[in-house]
Amino acid sequence: MGKRQVVFTFPEEQLKEPIIYNLSHQFQIVTNIRLADITEDRGWVTLELEGEDEEIELGIAWVTAKGVRVDPIIEKDIKG
């Protein structure tokens, strides 16, 4: 099982569609919303996706095909 953090940026026409819900039901992916900002004409969500790497890849491809921009969150090592 893998985990990946991503940001979904939704165009206005996709704001009312339950994309995150459908993602978790069509693919074996657990979604965890970490942060979100939704208005009438735009929206973005920071998500943690958990599942098999192949399922996550398929799910991200499906979300992208729906017109949602998907950007990875890259964690930097912080050493003190």
Protein Blocks (a to p, Z undefined) as FASTA:
>chain_A
ZZddddddddfklmmpcfklmmmmmpccddddfbdcddfkbccddddddddfklmmmmmm
mmmmnopacdddddddddZZ
